[in-house]
Amino acid sequence: MLYKSTRSKVKNISFIQAVKMGLADDGGLLVPQYIPVVEENLSSLNFKELALYLMKMYIGDEIEENTLWRLIQKSYSSFDTEKIVPVVKKAGIYIAELFHGPTLAFKDIALQFLGNLFEYILQEEGKKMNILGATSGDTGSAAIEGIKGKKNMNIFILYPYGKVSPIQQKQMTTVKDKNVFCIAIKGSFDDCQYIVKKIFSDSEFKKKYMLGAVNSINWTRILAQIIYYFYAYFQISTEGSVYFSVPTGNFGNIFAGFIAKRMGLNIDKLILATNENDILSKFVNTGIYKKGKVVNTISPSMDIQIASNFERYLYYLFDEDGEKVRQLMDTFSKYGEIKIDKQRLQTVQVDFLSAKASETETIEEIRDFYRETGYILDPHTAVGVRVGRKLRDKEKPLICLATAHPAKFQKPVKESIGMFPPIPPSLQDIEKKKERFTVIDASIKKVKTFIEQHALR
C-alpha cells in the first residue's frame, strides 16, 4: 500500500515514510492510495487478531507479519482487560468502552501502537526523532505514555494552559522521564494545533530537527482507530446495520468510522456529536463549515473550532481531487469559511447525522443515565449518548463510543450525580505529584526556539 497527499503534490509514499512524515510536505494529510474492502467474515477474531488483519491491509509487506504481531501484542499488553474494548449494554444502547488503556482514554489505542512503531522504525534505521504534538486533553498523556523512556526519541506536547481538566494536565506534567517536554500555551487548543501544523509545514525545520507527528494528522492514528469499529460491531452483531454515535471535535475518531464504513462495515449512520463548539454539526446540517470562537466546556477535549482531520473527509467528498481540496483549505485559511452545494450536502448526510449537546444537556445526561443504569459517563461520552439517543433509529442497534474514564473529569461528574467517580489505581494520589512544564506564548517562533534548545540532534 502506498500513500498520497490530500493536496496531490506528494504521491507514492510508503507506509513507513508516511508514519515518519506525519503531515505531508505539501501541507496536506496523507491517505492510502485506495481503501481496501473487507471480504472475509472476521467476527471470530479477538481485538489483537483483528488489528493484525486490518493493519496488514494498509501496511502490506513493509513490516514482516511476525514483527507486526509483536508490536501489536506489546502495544495492548498494558490495557486492564483482555478484550481491550469491551462493549456493555445499558438502557437499550451499547457502550463501547475505549478507556481501558494506561491513560484511561481512547487515544491509548492508537498511541500505544504508534509509540512502539516509531521505536521499531528508529531502531531499524539507526536514527533519532523529536515527536511534536498538540492536545486538547487526552492525546498528550496518551502520546507521552507511548513515548516516555524510549531511546532516540524526545516528545514535545503543546496544550492550552488552564483549559484541560486538572487530571488531564497532571497525567502529562507529572511524568518524570527526561525525554518528555510539556508546553503550556497561552491560548486555545486551536492555537496549539495551528502552531504544530505551521512548524510541520516548515520543511527545512522539520528535516533539521527530525520531527515526527503523534496527532491524528498521522495516518497511523486513524488506522489503529478503525479496528474498534469492527470489533465493537462484531461484539453485538454479525449481520444487520448499526448506528455509531461518536463525540468528536477534531474529526479523527469519527473519520476512522467513515473509513470502516467504506471498507464494508455495515454502518447505517455515523452520528457526529458535538458540544457547544458545533462547527462540525453545522456543516453536516447546513453544508457550511465556519470557524467561530472556542467555547470552554466541561468536555474540554472537544473544545475545538478547526478540525484537523476534516481535510481528509473533504478529499473523499470531492472525489479525491487534491487541487480542489487545496483551494478549499486556502479559502478556509483566508476567510474562515467553506460552503458546499446541496448535492454534496446530500452526500454528507448519507453517512452522517449530527447535533450538539449543550452544557446543561450534558450534565443532565450524566445524571439521568446514572439514575437509570448506575453507569457513570464522562462528559464527552455523555455528549455522544445524548445526541445518539436523540438521532438514533430505534429499530437498529446504537453503539456509543465511550472515549474517557469519568474519573478524569471529577468536578462535572460530581456536579451531575452528587459524588465523585471511583478513582482507578493509575490516578491514585496523582494530585500530590510534582509537575514539570513550561508556559509559552502562542508564538510559532517561541515554540521553535524551545524545540531547538531541547531537541535530540
MIMINU-115755 format. One line per 10 residues: their letters; for each residue x, y, z of C-alpha. Coordinates in steps of 0.2 Angstrom, whole numbers, plus 5000, padded with zeros to 4 digits. Example, Ala and Ser with C-alpha at 12.3 -4.5 7.8 and 13.67 -1.06 7.14 Angstrom:
// residues 2
as = 5062/4978/5039; 5068/4995/5036;
***
This chain:
// residues 457
mlykstrskv = 5000/5000/5000; 5007/5017/4995; 5001/5034/5002; 4997/5051/4994; 4993/5069/5000; 4975/5076/5000; 4983/5091/4991; 4990/5080/4977; 5008/5086/4977; 5015/5071/4987;
knisfiqavk = 5012/5054/4980; 5019/5036/4980; 5024/5037/4999; 5027/5020/5008; 5019/5016/5024; 5034/5019/5034; 5038/5035/5025; 5020/5041/5029; 5022/5036/5048; 5038/5047/5048;
mgladdggll = 5032/5061/5038; 5016/5064/5048; 5010/5080/5039; 5013/5079/5020; 5027/5090/5014; 5014/5100/5003; 5004/5104/5019; 4991/5091/5016; 4986/5075/5025; 4992/5058/5020;
vpqyipvvee = 4979/5045/5014; 4981/5027/5007; 4980/5026/4988; 4964/5016/4989; 4953/5010/5003; 4953/4991/5004; 4937/4982/5006; 4935/4968/5019; 4928/4952/5011; 4930/4939/5024;
nlsslnfkel = 4920/4936/5040; 4931/4942/5054; 4918/4941/5068; 4928/4927/5077; 4944/4937/5079; 4949/4945/5095; 4955/4963/5096; 4973/4959/5093; 4970/4947/5079; 4958/4959/5071;
alylmkmyig = 4971/4973/5072; 4984/4962/5063; 4972/4958/5049; 4966/4976/5046; 4983/4984/5048; 4991/4972/5036; 4979/4979/5023; 4987/4996/5025; 5005/4991/5028; 5007/4977/5016;
deieentlwr = 5024/4968/5017; 5034/4983/5023; 5033/4976/5041; 5035/4957/5042; 5020/4949/5049; 5029/4942/5065; 5036/4959/5069; 5019/4967/5067; 5011/4954/5078; 5025/4958/5091;
liqksyssfd = 5021/4976/5090; 5003/4974/5092; 5005/4962/5107; 5017/4974/5115; 5005/4989/5112; 4990/4982/5121; 4998/4972/5135; 4996/4987/5146; 4977/4988/5145; 4967/4982/5160;
tekivpvvkk = 4955/4970/5151; 4960/4956/5138; 4946/4962/5127; 4954/4979/5125; 4937/4987/5120; 4923/4978/5129; 4905/4983/5125; 4892/4984/5138; 4873/4986/5136; 4864/5000/5146;
agiyiaelfh = 4847/5007/5144; 4845/4999/5127; 4861/5005/5119; 4878/4999/5118; 4893/5007/5126; 4910/5003/5118; 4922/5007/5132; 4938/5014/5124; 4946/5019/5140; 4955/5004/5147;
gptlafkdia = 4972/5009/5142; 4986/5016/5153; 4979/5034/5152; 4961/5030/5153; 4956/5037/5136; 4953/5031/5118; 4969/5039/5112; 4979/5025/5120; 4973/5013/5107; 4982/5022/5093;
lqflgnlfey = 4996/5030/5103; 5002/5014/5112; 5004/5006/5094; 5012/5022/5086; 5025/5024/5100; 5031/5006/5098; 5030/5008/5079; 5041/5024/5080; 5053/5014/5091; 5054/5000/5079;
ilqeegkkmn = 5057/5011/5064; 5071/5021/5073; 5080/5005/5078; 5079/4998/5061; 5086/5014/5053; 5098/5019/5067; 5090/5037/5068; 5083/5049/5081; 5066/5058/5081; 5058/5073/5090;
ilgatsgdtg = 5040/5070/5092; 5029/5085/5091; 5010/5086/5095; 4996/5096/5102; 4982/5091/5114; 4965/5096/5119; 4966/5085/5134; 4969/5066/5131; 4981/5065/5116; 4995/5072/5126;
saaiegikgk = 4995/5060/5141; 4992/5045/5129; 5007/5051/5117; 5018/5053/5132; 5014/5036/5139; 5018/5029/5122; 5035/5038/5120; 5042/5041/5138; 5058/5032/5142; 5061/5026/5124;
knmnifilyp = 5078/5028/5117; 5082/5040/5102; 5065/5050/5105; 5060/5066/5113; 5042/5072/5114; 5035/5089/5115; 5017/5091/5119; 5008/5108/5117; 4992/5110/5127; 4981/5125/5131;
ygkvspiqqk = 4986/5132/5148; 4972/5131/5161; 4960/5123/5148; 4961/5105/5151; 4955/5096/5166; 4966/5096/5181; 4969/5077/5180; 4972/5078/5161; 4986/5091/5165; 4993/5080/5179;
qmttvkdknv = 4994/5065/5168; 5006/5074/5157; 5016/5086/5168; 5020/5073/5182; 5029/5061/5170; 5047/5061/5176; 5056/5054/5160; 5069/5066/5154; 5063/5064/5135; 5046/5072/5139;
fciaikgsfd = 5043/5091/5137; 5026/5098/5141; 5022/5116/5134; 5008/5125/5141; 5002/5138/5128; 4993/5154/5132; 4979/5151/5121; 4966/5138/5115; 4969/5121/5108; 4966/5128/5090;
dcqyivkkif = 4981/5139/5094; 4992/5124/5099; 4986/5114/5083; 4990/5129/5072; 5007/5131/5079; 5011/5112/5077; 5004/5112/5059; 5014/5128/5054; 5030/5120/5061; 5027/5104/5052;
sdsefkkkym = 5024/5115/5036; 5042/5122/5038; 5051/5108/5028; 5068/5114/5032; 5065/5115/5051; 5056/5098/5051; 5070/5089/5042; 5084/5098/5053; 5075/5093/5069; 5069/5076/5063;
lgavnsinwt = 5051/5080/5068; 5038/5066/5069; 5019/5068/5072; 5008/5060/5085; 4992/5070/5082; 4979/5062/5071; 4987/5071/5056; 4997/5055/5057; 4988/5041/5047; 4993/5028/5059;
rilaqiiyyf = 4981/5036/5072; 4967/5033/5060; 4972/5016/5056; 4973/5010/5074; 4955/5018/5077; 4947/5009/5063; 4949/4992/5072; 4937/4996/5086; 4923/5000/5075; 4924/4982/5068;
yayfqisteg = 4927/4975/5085; 4913/4984/5093; 4901/4979/5079; 4906/4960/5080; 4903/4960/5099; 4884/4964/5096; 4880/4958/5078; 4887/4948/5063; 4873/4955/5052; 4862/4970/5050;
svyfsvptgn = 4867/4988/5050; 4870/4999/5066; 4872/5017/5071; 4888/5023/5079; 4887/5039/5090; 4904/5047/5091; 4908/5063/5102; 4921/5072/5091; 4930/5089/5090; 4944/5085/5078;
fgnifagfia = 4935/5073/5066; 4948/5060/5069; 4938/5047/5079; 4923/5048/5068; 4934/5049/5052; 4940/5031/5057; 4922/5026/5057; 4919/5033/5040; 4934/5023/5033; 4927/5007/5042;
krmglnidkl = 4911/5010/5033; 4920/5012/5016; 4929/4996/5020; 4912/4987/5020; 4907/4988/5039; 4888/4988/5040; 4886/5005/5047; 4870/5014/5043; 4874/5031/5050; 4888/5039/5060;
ilatnendil = 4881/5051/5072; 4893/5066/5074; 4890/5073/5092; 4897/5089/5097; 4897/5100/5112; 4894/5119/5110; 4909/5120/5099; 4897/5114/5085; 4907/5119/5069; 4906/5101/5063;
skfvntgiyk = 4887/5099/5067; 4883/5114/5057; 4892/5108/5042; 4883/5091/5042; 4866/5100/5044; 4869/5115/5033; 4884/5112/5022; 4893/5127/5030; 4910/5125/5039; 4913/5141/5048;
kgkvvntisp = 4925/5145/5061; 4919/5153/5077; 4926/5157/5094; 4931/5142/5105; 4919/5140/5120; 4926/5132/5135; 4915/5117/5141; 4916/5103/5154; 4920/5092/5139; 4937/5101/5135;
smdiqiasnf = 4944/5088/5123; 4930/5094/5111; 4933/5112/5113; 4939/5114/5095; 4934/5125/5081; 4946/5119/5067; 4945/5100/5065; 4962/5094/5058; 4955/5078/5050; 4941/5087/5041;
erylyylfde = 4953/5089/5026; 4954/5070/5024; 4935/5070/5023; 4934/5084/5011; 4946/5074/5000; 4934/5060/4998; 4919/5071/4997; 4926/5080/4982; 4931/5063/4973; 4949/5063/4978;
dgekvrqlmd = 4953/5080/4969; 4968/5086/4978; 4968/5103/4969; 4951/5106/4974; 4955/5102/4992; 4970/5114/4992; 4958/5128/4985; 4945/5124/4999; 4958/5124/5013; 4966/5140/5006;
tfskygeiki = 4949/5148/5006; 4946/5142/5024; 4963/5149/5029; 4959/5166/5021; 4940/5168/5026; 4937/5155/5040; 4923/5148/5030; 4919/5134/5017; 4902/5131/5009; 4897/5115/4999;
dkqrlqtvqv = 4882/5114/4987; 4866/5105/4990; 4871/5089/4981; 4887/5087/4991; 4877/5090/5007; 4866/5076/5002; 4881/5065/5000; 4887/5070/5018; 4870/5066/5025; 4870/5048/5018;
dflsakaset = 4884/5044/5030; 4882/5057/5044; 4868/5063/5056; 4873/5077/5068; 4868/5088/5083; 4875/5096/5098; 4873/5094/5116; 4873/5110/5127; 4882/5110/5144; 4865/5108/5153;
etieeirdfy = 4861/5093/5142; 4877/5085/5145; 4876/5087/5164; 4858/5080/5163; 4863/5065/5153; 4877/5060/5166; 4864/5062/5179; 4849/5054/5171; 4860/5039/5164; 4867/5036/5181;
retgyildph = 4850/5036/5189; 4843/5024/5175; 4858/5012/5175; 4870/5015/5189; 4883/5018/5175; 4894/5034/5175; 4898/5043/5159; 4912/5055/5157; 4906/5072/5149; 4912/5068/5132;
tavgvrvgrk = 4904/5051/5131; 4888/5060/5138; 4888/5071/5123; 4888/5056/5112; 4875/5047/5122; 4863/5062/5122; 4865/5066/5104; 4864/5047/5099; 4848/5044/5109; 4841/5059/5100;
lrdkekplic = 4845/5054/5082; 4845/5035/5083; 4834/5024/5073; 4826/5013/5087; 4824/4999/5075; 4843/4997/5074; 4857/4995/5087; 4865/5011/5093; 4884/5009/5098; 4890/5024/5108;
latahpakfq = 4909/5027/5109; 4915/5030/5127; 4930/5040/5125; 4937/5043/5143; 4935/5036/5160; 4924/5048/5171; 4937/5049/5184; 4947/5061/5173; 4933/5073/5175; 4929/5073/5193;
kpvkesigmf = 4921/5090/5195; 4907/5089/5182; 4903/5071/5187; 4901/5076/5205; 4890/5091/5199; 4880/5079/5189; 4877/5064/5201; 4882/5071/5218; 4898/5061/5221; 4915/5059/5213;
ppippslqdi = 4918/5044/5202; 4929/5030/5208; 4947/5033/5206; 4957/5019/5196; 4974/5014/5203; 4983/5024/5189; 4976/5040/5196; 4979/5037/5215; 4987/5052/5223; 4991/5060/5206;
ekkkerftvi = 4986/5077/5213; 5001/5076/5225; 5014/5073/5212; 5026/5087/5207; 5023/5095/5190; 5035/5099/5176; 5030/5111/5162; 5035/5127/5153; 5022/5141/5149; 5025/5149/5132;
dasikkvktf = 5015/5162/5122; 5005/5156/5107; 5020/5160/5096; 5027/5149/5082; 5044/5157/5085; 5045/5154/5103; 5040/5136/5102; 5053/5133/5088; 5066/5141/5100; 5061/5129/5114;
ieqhalr = 5062/5114/5102; 5079/5120/5096; 5085/5121/5114; 5079/5103/5119; 5078/5093/5103; 5089/5077/5100; 5101/5080/5086;
***
